[in-house]
Amino acid sequence: METKIDEVVIKGIKYIPESEVPKTAESLEGMPYKIFRTYSSGVFGGYLAKKEDSIGHYKCVVKRARRFHRWSGAASLSQLAEEGVKDASNCRFAMELTGDLELPNVVEIISVTDAAKKNIDEVAVWKL
């Protein structure tokens, strides 16, 4: 008879089964999907094609970039990257670019889970 362990806690750290760990979003031709916060251009989601270290920031080339003007139902970019948004109707996400986007002043790059990527893809394109 097999014994099932419901919870493992070691020195105050709760461990979860590997099957419950959020999976990273699928890549595009080997490029990972990320969220990029820039110093002055705003926030973008897209596939990281190239990253160069610079003093205090990164220079990135992003494919299929989408600017996130406003998000609703996520308290932070970290939550957006993990879970997506809870209130898509109040989000303002621009259309996805067909060409490359060069971002010269990237101050934060966040990995996105598969679930969050699917959620972001479901947010309608915001237009005036």
C-alpha atoms as a printed R data frame, in Angstrom:
    type eleno elety resid chain resno       x      y       z
1   ATOM     1    CA   MET     A     1   0.000  0.000   0.000
2   ATOM     2    CA   GLU     A     2   1.382  3.412  -1.029
3   ATOM     3    CA   THR     A     3   1.498  6.221   1.523
4   ATOM     4    CA   LYS     A     4   0.643  9.706   0.278
5   ATOM     5    CA   ILE     A     5   2.301 12.700   1.924
6   ATOM     6    CA   ASP     A     6   0.103 15.801   1.798
7   ATOM     7    CA   GLU     A     7   2.661 18.350   2.952
8   ATOM     8    CA   VAL     A     8   6.412 18.521   3.516
9   ATOM     9    CA   VAL     A     9   7.837 21.319   5.674
10  ATOM    10    CA   ILE     A    10  11.556 21.483   6.467
11  ATOM    11    CA   LYS     A    11  12.913 24.279   8.660
12  ATOM    12    CA   GLY     A    12   9.786 26.348   7.997
13  ATOM    13    CA   ILE     A    13   9.939 25.977   4.199
14  ATOM    14    CA   LYS     A    14   6.951 24.315   2.556
15  ATOM    15    CA   TYR     A    15   7.831 22.136  -0.428
16  ATOM    16    CA   ILE     A    16   5.377 21.414  -3.233
17  ATOM    17    CA   PRO     A    17   5.353 18.646  -5.848
18  ATOM    18    CA   GLU     A    18   7.140 19.444  -9.118
19  ATOM    19    CA   SER     A    19   3.827 18.986 -10.941
20  ATOM    20    CA   GLU     A    20   2.464 22.060  -9.105
21  ATOM    21    CA   VAL     A    21   5.358 24.383  -9.959
22  ATOM    22    CA   PRO     A    22   4.209 26.986 -12.533
23  ATOM    23    CA   LYS     A    23   5.656 26.259 -15.970
24  ATOM    24    CA   THR     A    24   7.504 28.970 -17.888
25  ATOM    25    CA   ALA     A    25   5.759 30.296 -21.003
26  ATOM    26    CA   GLU     A    26   6.604 28.593 -24.282
27  ATOM    27    CA   SER     A    27   9.473 30.109 -26.211
28  ATOM    28    CA   LEU     A    28   9.503 31.457 -29.755
29  ATOM    29    CA   GLU     A    29  12.354 29.888 -31.704
30  ATOM    30    CA   GLY     A    30  14.207 29.406 -28.415
31  ATOM    31    CA   MET     A    31  13.522 32.954 -27.179
32  ATOM    32    CA   PRO     A    32  11.782 33.152 -23.770
33  ATOM    33    CA   TYR     A    33   8.674 35.295 -23.190
34  ATOM    34    CA   LYS     A    34   9.365 38.011 -20.602
35  ATOM    35    CA   ILE     A    35   7.941 41.206 -19.155
36  ATOM    36    CA   PHE     A    36  10.249 44.226 -19.511
37  ATOM    37    CA   ARG     A    37  10.059 47.326 -17.324
38  ATOM    38    CA   THR     A    38  11.964 50.256 -18.763
39  ATOM    39    CA   TYR     A    39  13.237 53.453 -17.200
40  ATOM    40    CA   SER     A    40  11.115 55.779 -19.333
41  ATOM    41    CA   SER     A    41   9.297 53.842 -22.081
42  ATOM    42    CA   GLY     A    42   6.888 51.820 -19.961
43  ATOM    43    CA   VAL     A    43   6.203 48.104 -19.653
44  ATOM    44    CA   PHE     A    44   6.272 45.515 -22.449
45  ATOM    45    CA   GLY     A    45   5.723 41.808 -22.908
46  ATOM    46    CA   GLY     A    46   7.568 39.924 -25.628
47  ATOM    47    CA   TYR     A    47  10.229 37.429 -26.634
48  ATOM    48    CA   LEU     A    48  13.789 38.272 -25.578
49  ATOM    49    CA   ALA     A    49  15.944 38.076 -28.706
50  ATOM    50    CA   LYS     A    50  19.041 39.879 -27.387
51  ATOM    51    CA   LYS     A    51  20.202 41.348 -24.071
52  ATOM    52    CA   GLU     A    52  23.295 43.449 -23.443
53  ATOM    53    CA   ASP     A    53  24.455 44.559 -20.017
54  ATOM    54    CA   SER     A    54  24.916 48.265 -19.581
55  ATOM    55    CA   ILE     A    55  25.591 50.357 -16.477
56  ATOM    56    CA   GLY     A    56  22.457 50.199 -14.331
57  ATOM    57    CA   HIS     A    57  20.228 48.729 -17.043
58  ATOM    58    CA   TYR     A    58  20.024 46.399 -20.034
59  ATOM    59    CA   LYS     A    59  19.692 47.010 -23.755
60  ATOM    60    CA   CYS     A    60  17.241 44.479 -25.182
61  ATOM    61    CA   VAL     A    61  15.818 43.509 -28.534
62  ATOM    62    CA   VAL     A    62  12.290 42.144 -28.191
63  ATOM    63    CA   LYS     A    63  10.249 40.284 -30.804
64  ATOM    64    CA   ARG     A    64   6.445 40.389 -30.944
65  ATOM    65    CA   ALA     A    65   6.427 43.082 -28.257
66  ATOM    66    CA   ARG     A    66   3.209 44.342 -26.740
67  ATOM    67    CA   ARG     A    67   3.098 47.514 -24.598
68  ATOM    68    CA   PHE     A    68   1.131 47.270 -21.343
69  ATOM    69    CA   HIS     A    69  -0.300 50.748 -20.689
70  ATOM    70    CA   ARG     A    70  -2.488 49.653 -17.775
71  ATOM    71    CA   TRP     A    71  -3.314 46.348 -16.122
72  ATOM    72    CA   SER     A    72  -6.142 45.543 -13.739
73  ATOM    73    CA   GLY     A    73  -6.448 42.651 -11.353
74  ATOM    74    CA   ALA     A    74  -2.714 42.223 -10.744
75  ATOM    75    CA   ALA     A    75  -1.108 44.110  -7.878
76  ATOM    76    CA   SER     A    76   2.339 44.212  -9.480
77  ATOM    77    CA   LEU     A    77   4.306 43.153 -12.529
78  ATOM    78    CA   SER     A    78   5.452 40.134 -10.531
79  ATOM    79    CA   GLN     A    79   1.851 39.008 -10.083
80  ATOM    80    CA   LEU     A    80   1.117 39.779 -13.740
81  ATOM    81    CA   ALA     A    81   4.057 37.542 -14.751
82  ATOM    82    CA   GLU     A    82   2.918 34.694 -12.466
83  ATOM    83    CA   GLU     A    83  -0.886 34.787 -12.852
84  ATOM    84    CA   GLY     A    84  -1.895 37.263 -15.531
85  ATOM    85    CA   VAL     A    85  -4.748 39.723 -14.913
86  ATOM    86    CA   LYS     A    86  -8.108 39.181 -13.227
87  ATOM    87    CA   ASP     A    87  -9.917 42.088 -14.923
88  ATOM    88    CA   ALA     A    88  -9.050 41.994 -18.632
89  ATOM    89    CA   SER     A    89 -11.818 44.432 -19.608
90  ATOM    90    CA   ASN     A    90 -10.038 47.252 -17.738
91  ATOM    91    CA   CYS     A    91  -6.577 46.572 -19.185
92  ATOM    92    CA   ARG     A    92  -4.940 48.636 -21.896
93  ATOM    93    CA   PHE     A    93  -2.574 46.369 -23.817
94  ATOM    94    CA   ALA     A    94  -1.488 47.590 -27.244
95  ATOM    95    CA   MET     A    95  -1.272 45.430 -30.357
96  ATOM    96    CA   GLU     A    96   1.642 43.083 -30.867
97  ATOM    97    CA   LEU     A    97   4.407 44.503 -33.060
98  ATOM    98    CA   THR     A    98   5.391 42.573 -36.165
99  ATOM    99    CA   GLY     A    99   8.967 43.917 -36.195
100 ATOM   100    CA   ASP     A   100  11.675 44.065 -33.565
101 ATOM   101    CA   LEU     A   101  11.568 46.537 -30.695
102 ATOM   102    CA   GLU     A   102  14.819 47.915 -29.292
103 ATOM   103    CA   LEU     A   103  14.558 48.865 -25.632
104 ATOM   104    CA   PRO     A   104  17.635 50.813 -24.472
105 ATOM   105    CA   ASN     A   105  16.818 51.335 -20.772
106 ATOM   106    CA   VAL     A   106  15.437 48.085 -19.363
107 ATOM   107    CA   VAL     A   107  15.632 48.037 -15.558
108 ATOM   108    CA   GLU     A   108  13.703 44.819 -14.886
109 ATOM   109    CA   ILE     A   109  13.154 41.575 -16.818
110 ATOM   110    CA   ILE     A   110  10.622 39.092 -15.418
111 ATOM   111    CA   SER     A   111  10.040 35.504 -16.562
112 ATOM   112    CA   VAL     A   112   6.396 34.737 -17.384
113 ATOM   113    CA   THR     A   113   4.533 31.520 -16.597
114 ATOM   114    CA   ASP     A   114   2.601 29.629 -19.237
115 ATOM   115    CA   ALA     A   115  -0.695 30.417 -17.474
116 ATOM   116    CA   ALA     A   116   0.085 34.152 -17.361
117 ATOM   117    CA   LYS     A   117   1.118 34.184 -21.050
118 ATOM   118    CA   LYS     A   118  -2.179 32.566 -22.065
119 ATOM   119    CA   ASN     A   119  -4.037 35.121 -19.957
120 ATOM   120    CA   ILE     A   120  -2.098 38.052 -21.480
121 ATOM   121    CA   ASP     A   121  -2.856 36.747 -24.982
122 ATOM   122    CA   GLU     A   122  -6.577 36.835 -24.146
123 ATOM   123    CA   VAL     A   123  -6.558 40.552 -23.269
124 ATOM   124    CA   ALA     A   124  -8.169 42.404 -26.175
125 ATOM   125    CA   VAL     A   125  -6.062 44.916 -28.090
126 ATOM   126    CA   TRP     A   126  -6.739 48.408 -26.775
127 ATOM   127    CA   LYS     A   127  -7.455 51.014 -29.462
128 ATOM   128    CA   LEU     A   128  -8.901 54.500 -29.522
